[in-house]
Amino acid sequence: MSAKPRVAVADTGRCNLASMMAALQRNGADPYVCADPQGIVDADYAVLPGVGAFGPVAERLRISGLGPAFANRIRAEKPTLAVCLGMQLIFEGSEESPGEPGIGALPGTFKAFGPEVRSPLFGWNLVSGAGSFLSEPGWAYFAHSYRLEEVPPGWKAASSEYGGSYASALEKGPMLLCQFHPELSGDWGGRLLSRWLGTEPGTARGQTPGGSAGAMGRSSDGQAGAQGQSPGGPAKRIIPCLDVDGGRVVKGVRFKELRDMGDPAELAARYEREGADELVILDITAGIRGVNTAADVVRSVRAVMGIPLCVGGGIRSIADAERLLAAGADKVSINSRAYRDPELVSAIAREFGSQCCVVAVDAARGPDGVPMVVLDAGHSVMDESVYSWIARAAELGAGEILLTSRDRDGTGSGYDHDLLREAVRAAPGIPVIASGGASTPEQILGGFTAGADAALLAGALHDGRLSIGEIKDYVRRSGVEVRIC
């Protein structure tokens, strides 16, 4: 039996290394973290992963010498994978950081999505393949705000639809550039990685596999193919939530009367098998107790799970966020601390990119019916409406809002539709996750109808009263686009 392919994964200082390393291992590789430019140049396979903001990461790559190293690989056409921000950095620049040069190995500038769509693009969107690695159309996980409009000469590309068709992946010889995250794209992403690695049956190391192009793609002139049609945006997401206290999953009613629901890693693995689109871990008492969310819980979940992971609880600084990303989180959620220290929202968005910054907002209606901000796991009621705070959070740089109705939490009475509709109006440019009270497919469909981009659930899934497959089948038959594994 031949040795596993050795893969150098660049340490850019702001990337989801744990997710990438785990995915490469699952697909037959022997990955290692590399911060040495010559090591990147000489590696059999090299990966430039992506999480962060274009400007700061581009500067670090330039100072460290890793940027020129990847430029060398691209020009020499050596086996190279660049993911999300990593793909953007290969080019000349991005509107995210005007005037800040990228690696410049390929011509072109990434441009922001137009005002007709929400940005960032969070979630699962269809990729229509073209080429050898990209021979199989499927659902991929995206988290980005900028897109490439022109395909470089000589490169084959796959297409996705979001405010128009754009190149969501490129390949040339043994080089693969993905705007999406293959390491977080389930079985489809795993098969893509194995084709690039040459570990899929019928492929050879360092060579492109055989196979025909998918139904729709882009040629090197940047024009979309004629066959097939992707929908105009991402699928609605079903997100199990693991409320964690002391390393165990718990669930209660209106944040009280907590009961043990099991081991986080075991539940995470189960939900991925059942078709979850993402997972959220919230350490519900870390902020109150003034402690950090346990990184070992995050590591244990990442070890068994290949879908996106958002982690919140006890995040008080950039260092706290970076620690959780290093442990295996793909984005972080901040709640009470965000309200009390709004600059933290901006700092996380600047350093890691807005797609990594989720602001969790808990709401409780007062005697007059106006939903007010509540903090500290429901213990503190602020003198500000939820809608005012959501609008401010969006201006500060939040890429997504996780909105929980404290009044509905754990009751099984369904989402607060009025709360959702007004929240979407308060921050029209960013996605909103509905949370608190849903326990039936009909109630989840109601949340989507009210404007939610994703549905967060806990108790109904933990108790086995509801399954992810049941939810997706119902909402799909009702005309809502969801990812079917």
N, C-alpha and C positions, 0 to 999 in steps of 0.2 A: 504494500500500500504506500502510495506516495505521501510525502509530508504535506501538511496543511500549508496553504499559501500564507506567507508572512506579509502583514499589512501595517505600514506605518501610518498612524493617525496623528495628524498635526495637532499640537497643543497651542491653540491660538489665545488661550487665556480666558475666553468667553465662549464656550461651546458645550454641547451636550455629549461629552465624551462617553459617559456611562452608557447612554442609549446606543450610541454607535458601536462601542466595543462589544456590547452584549449581542447586537444584531449580527455583527461579523462572526462572532463565535458560533452563533446558532446556525450560520450558513457555511460552516466548514473552514473558516479562516483562523489564523493565529495572529491577532492584532496586538500592537504595542504602541504606546504613546511616544511620540518623537517631537522634540523641540529643537533638534539640530538641523540646520539647513542642508548640510552635506548628507546627513542621514536621509532626508527627504529626497534629495536628488538621486541617491544611490539605491533607494528601496525598490524592491520588485513591484510592489503595489503601494500607493499612497492615497490618503483621504484628507481632504480639506473640509472639515465639518462646519456646520453653521448654526450659530445662535449669537445674537449681538447686534449692535448698530454698526452700519457700514464704516463710518469715519474712524471711530476708535479702534476697530479691529484692523482696518487697512493700515493705520499708523503702526500698530504693533507688528503686523506682518512685515512692514517695510523696515522697521528698526531691528527686528530679530533676524532678518534675512530669509524668513520662511516664504515671503512673497516672491522674491527672485527665484527661490528654489522651485516653487510651483510653476512659475513662468518657464523655467528650464524644462520641466517635465512636459508641459503642454507643447512646447515647440519641438521637443524630441519625440512626441507622441508615445510616451510611456504610460503604462496602466495607471490611470488617475481617476479618482472619483471626487467630485465637489458637490456639496449639498447645501441647498437653500442659500444662506448668506455666502457660503463658500463658492457657489456658482456665480453669484453676483460679483464677488471679489476678483474672479478670474478676468473680468472685463475692465474697461477703462474707468468707469465711474458709476455713480448712482445719484439720483435726485435726492436721496435721503441725506447725503452729505455733499452739497455742491462745492466744487473746487478741490475735494479730497480725491486723489487718484487711487484707483484700484491697482491690481497687479499688472493689468494691461497686456496680458498674453493674447487676448482676443479683442477685436474692435467692438465698440458699442457702449451705450449708457442705459442703465435701468431706470425706468420712469414709473411714477406713481400711478396706481389705478385711478381711473377717472371718478368724478364726483357722483356718477350714477350708481356706484356700488359701494358697499361698506368696505372699510379698510382698517386693519389688516384682513386678508382672506384667512379665516380660521376654518379648519375642518377638512372633510373629505370631498374631493372633486375628481371627476373622471379625467383620465389621461388616455388619449388615443395614440397608440404606439406607431412608431415608424423606425425601421432599422433592424438591428440584430438584438442588442440588449433590450431595446424598447419594442420588441415584437408583439407584446401581449397587452392589449388595452385593459384597464382596470381602475379601481379606486385607489387614490393616493392621498396621504395626509399633507396638507399645506399649512403654513403659518408665515405669511409674508405680505408686504405692502407694495412691492415694486416688481415690475415685469420687464422682460426683454421683448421688444417688438420686431427686431430684425435678426434673422438667423445668419451667422457668419458663413461666408462661402466655404463649401466643402463639408459642412456639418449636416447631419440628418437630425430632425427634431420631432418631438411629440408635441401634441397640442392639447390645451385645456381651454375652457370657456369661462371667462369672468369679466364682464364688461367688454366682451369681444374676445376673439380668439387670440391666443398668444403662445409662444414657445415655452412649454413647461419643463422640457428636458432636451438635451443635446447629446449626440454621440458621434465620435469619429475614431475609427480604429479601436484601440483599447481604452479610450477616454470616454467618460460618462459624466455629464453635468446635469444635476437634478434640481429644479426649483422647489420640488416637494421633498419630503423626508422619507426615503425608502426604508430607513431603519425603524420608522414608526408606522409603516404602511401595511402591517399585517403580513399574511401569507404572500400577497401579490408583491409587496416590497421585498420580501425575503427571496422570492424567485428571481427578481431583478438583480439583487445583490449576488446571488449564486451564479447567474449568467456572467456578470462582470468578473467574478472571482475565478470562473472556470471550474467551479465545484458542482455545477449542475450536470447530470449525465449527458454525455454527447458534446461537451464543450472542452476546450483545451486551455491551459493556463496562458494568460497573456495574449489570447487570440479572441476575436469576436466569434460568437457562436453562429451556426447556421440558422435559417428561419426566414420567414417572409415578414414583410411589414404589416402592421395592423391596419384596421379599416380606414383610419383617418390620420393624417400627419401633416408635416410641412416638409417641403423640399428645401434645397439649399437656397432657393430664391425667396424663401419666406412666405410662400403662398400656401394656403390651406388646401388639403386634398378635397375631393368632391364627395366621397362616400362617408356616411355616418354623421352623426351630430351629437355632440355632448350637450348636456343641459347648461343653462346659463349661470350656474353657480353651485356652491357646495351643498351637500346633503345635510339635512337636519341631523343633529347628533343626539345620541342617547348616552348619558354619562352617569355611571354609578358613582356615588360619593361614599367614601369611607371616613366617617367621623372617628378620629382616633384619640384615645385618652390612655396614657400609660402604656402605649404600645399595643393596645387592643382596640378593635372596632367596637363602637358603642352606638346606641340609638335611643332617643327619648321622645318626649312630646313637648313642643315649644322650648327645646333646649334643656329640659329637666327630666327627672326620673330616668336616668341613663341605665341601659342594660347591656350586658356583654353580647356581641354578635359574632365574635370569632377572630381569627388571625388575619391580618391585613394581606399577607402574601397569598394565602390560600383563597381568599375572596377575590383578589385581583386576578389570579390565574383563571378562576372560574368565570368571571365576567368577560375576560378576553375570549375564552372559548365560546361563550354564548353570543358574542357579536358586539360587545361594547365598543364604542367609538373613541373613548377617552376615559380616563379615570382621574378623580379628584381625591386627594387625601387632605383632610383638614384636622390638624391637631387643635381640638376645640378648647383646650384649657392652657395651652402653651403661653398665649399672650397674657392671660390673667395671672399665671404663676411666674411670669417673667423668665421663662426658660425657652430654649431653642426647640423647634420641632426635631424629633429624634431622626438623625440622618440614617441610622441603621434600619429604621422602618422603611425609609425610601429605598435604600439599597436592596433590602430583601424583596420589595415589590418589583423593582427594576430587573432583578435577576430572573424573574419568572414571567415577565410581561413585555410585549413588544408593541404596545400602543401608547399614545401620548399620555403623559402624567403631569398633572398640575398639583402643586403642594402649597399649603398655607398653614399659618399658625406660628406665632412667635417670631416673625420676620421683622427685625428692627433696623436693619442696615443692609448696605450693598454686600457686605461680607456674609451675612446670613443667607441672602439670596444666592450668592455664589456657592456657598457650602451645599445648599440643597440641589443646585444644578449639577454640581460635581458628584453628588450621591446618586443622581439618576432622574431628577425632575427635568421637565422640558419647559415649564413655565412656573411662575410663582404667583400666589394669591396673597394679597394683604388686605386686612379689614380694619380693625380698630386703629392700628398704627398708621394706616394710610390717612385716616380722618384727622388724627392728632398731629401727624407729621406729613403734610401733603408733599413736601419737597422729596420725600422718599419715593413717591410715585414717579415724579419727574426723573429722579436719579436712576431708578431701575430702568425706566424707558430709555433714557439716554445711553446707559451702559450696555444693556442687553437687547435693546429694541423693544418697541411697544408690544410686539407679538408675544413677548415673554412676561408682560406685566398685566395681571388680572386684579381688578379691584373688586373685592367681595363687599356687598352692601346688604345689611340686614335691616328689614323694615317692620315697623309695628304701627298700626293705626291708633291715633289718639282719640279722645272722646268726640272730637269734631269730624272724625273719619279721615283726617289727613295722615298719610303714612310718614312717620318720622324715622330718622336714623337711630338705630340702637347698636351699642357697642358691647364689648366684653361678654360675648356669648349670651346677649340678651339682657344683661344686668344693668346697663346704663342707657338711658334715653336722652338723646341730644335735642336741642332746640333748633333743628333744621330739617326741612322736608327732604325726603329721599331724592326727589327729582332735582332739587338744587344741588345736592352733593354729587349725584351722578353726572350732571352737566359739568361741574368743576373737575371731577375725576377725569372726564374725557379731555378737558382742556389741559390737564396736567400731563397727559400722555398715556393713560390707561388704554390698553388694546382690547379689553373685554370687560364686561360687567357681569359678575355672578350675583344675581339678585334673589335673596331669600325672604319670603314672608314669614316673619316670626309667628304671626297669628295662625298661619296654616300649617306650620312645620309639624310633621308627625301626625296630623289629624286625619289624613286621607280624604279631605274635603275638596281637593283640587287646587290648582294654582289660582292666585289672585289676578284675574284677567285685566282688571282696570289698572292695577299696579304695573303689570307688564306693558300694557299699551302706552301708558304715560312715561314709563322708563325709556322705552324705545324712542319716543318723541324727544325726551330730554337729551339723548345722546344718539342722534340719528346716524352717525358715521361709524359706530362700532357695534359688534355683536353683543347680545344679551342672553345669558343663560338663566332659565327659569328654575327656581328651587323653592321647595316648601309646600307640601300638601298633596302631591299627585300620587295616586295609587291605582289608577286604571288607565288603559289605553285611550279611552275617551277623554280623560282629563289631560293627558299628555298632548293629544291632538288639539285640545282647547288652548294649551299653552303656545303651541306653534301658530295656531290661528291668530292668537293675540299678538304675535310678532316675535316670539322667542326664536333664537337660532339653535338652541340646544335645550334639552330637558335633563335636569339633574334629579336623581332619585336615590333613595337610601333604603328606608325601612321596608317598603313593599318588595324590593328585590332581595334584601337580606332574609326576610321571612319566607320567601318562596311563593308569596301570593301573586307575583307577577314576574314574567320572564322578558328578557330583552327581545327574544324572537317574537313573542306574542305582541309586544309593543310595535315593533317594526312592521310586522305583517299587517296590523290594523291601520297604522298611519299610511303605509304605502297603498293599501287598498282604498284609502280615503283621498288619494291624490297627492300625498306629500312625498318628496324624494328623500329616500334614506339609503344608506349603504347596506347591501346584502352581501354577506361574506360568502 
